[in-house]
Amino acid sequence: MELLKEVSDFLNINTRLDLKAVALQNVLNITGSKEGLQLLLGCLDILKQLVILMQDESTAIAKDAALSAINISADEAGANAFITISESSQQDKEEKYTHNLIQVCMSSIMDKNSLLADPCCMILSNVTRPKYLVDRVITLIEKTNYSWDSVMAAFTAKKYNLKGANLHYLGPVFSNLTQSPSVRKYVMDKTSYVIQRLLPFTEYSDSIVRRGGIIGTLKNCCFDVEHHEWLLSKDVNILVYLLLPLAGPEEFDEEENDKLPLHLQYLPSTKEREPDPDIRIMLLEALEQLCATKKGREILRDNNTYVILRELHKSEKCKEVLLACENVVDILIRTEEEIGLDNIKDVDVPVEYKEKFEKMDEEFINT
């Protein structure tokens, strides 16, 4: 702790560059261990200084400060500490620097010439991961000068940042933020075409981070039953974008093929399924959510969802994915008379049965 206090003295933004760089390198090294993180969390002044140093004129200093913030915010207690500091920050207009990490990150992400855009996306991804921090971060974002539309435009642009930043980590940020109904409402605004701009990224091969983040976002949107018919309508056509990554190169007979959505018919022999099992699970969980209502189930059946899942099941090696696939198939192959409910989410499953089903799932995965 004494060493940290000594290091802290050299983290002032006005300190000589070489001394500041050495002190910052020591902090960065400390963030690499659990013990080091615990020490830093006992010295919140250093966290404040790191946010200030992310605004340093020296690119090297700003980058090391951002890397330190990434490591600290990856820890839940560190993320909470940064958000608490950001919430208590009240920058005077005459002050050049702020302790508000969210403001600093948003400014860097939206600055087309920023060299810190990608590290700042990673920080936002970290601090939005704990669910209890999501609404607090949303409040901080909405107090900045940047609208959701401007952030979405930056993310979906072919080349937004002129210094080579790709903003891929905004994908997980959107996934985390759509745990909140307010952000889901924005994404599913019927007049803004936001979700339609995200759909093509379900097949984005250049980045698993971006692809997985957007599929997580779509899955979260599927939890809102009242939007299911719209999501499954021609206005959005979400089913195609959820099924296409799960489809392989299989050839179907004419009858099965004709029932599939047009984009899923006659796929090339080179067509590959989504390679990441966690993403395949998210896609299947989204489909399961869309099976909540009778109307949703009928649309999935009418579009021959079953045959895509049947072929996936044949080739699947991951038991967690197999279980997720079977959960959807079990619903689709049952008749509506057997199901007996419009909305299956209305079923109140007793706790003892939930525990029994969870145990059965666990046994299936582990055998």
Secondary structure as UniProt FT lines:
FT   HELIX           2..9
FT   TURN            13..14
FT   HELIX           17..30
FT   TURN            31..32
FT   HELIX           34..41
FT   HELIX           44..53
FT   TURN            54..55
FT   HELIX           59..73
FT   HELIX           76..88
FT   TURN            93..94
FT   HELIX           101..110
FT   TURN            112..113
FT   HELIX           117..127
FT   HELIX           131..142
FT   HELIX           148..156
FT   TURN            162..163
FT   TURN            168..169
FT   HELIX           170..177
FT   TURN            178..179
FT   HELIX           181..187
FT   TURN            190..193
FT   HELIX           194..198
FT   HELIX           199..203
FT   TURN            205..206
FT   HELIX           208..221
FT   TURN            222..223
FT   HELIX           225..227
FT   HELIX           228..232
FT   TURN            234..236
FT   HELIX           238..243
FT   HELIX           244..246
FT   HELIX           254..259
FT   HELIX           262..264
FT   TURN            269..270
FT   HELIX           277..290
FT   HELIX           294..302
FT   TURN            303..304
FT   HELIX           305..315
FT   HELIX           319..332
FT   HELIX           336..339
FT   HELIX           344..346
FT   HELIX           351..366
//
